[in-house]
Amino acid sequence: MQRWVLKSTVWTKLLDAHGFDLVDSDTVHDPGPDGGAPVATSLFRARSRGRHVL
């Protein structure tokens, strides 16, 4: 499965550019399958500044 792996600073800038404030972030670590590469997934919670695009 292909994934976009962007640094937290990139996500923060993208959220800001689209009218969101970062509220919280966390990283979930998965050791991966036996012999496989570990995987880390970043979770972000953001709040709209009230600017809505229709």
Helices and strands as residue ranges (DSSP letters): H 8-17, E 20-30, E 39-48
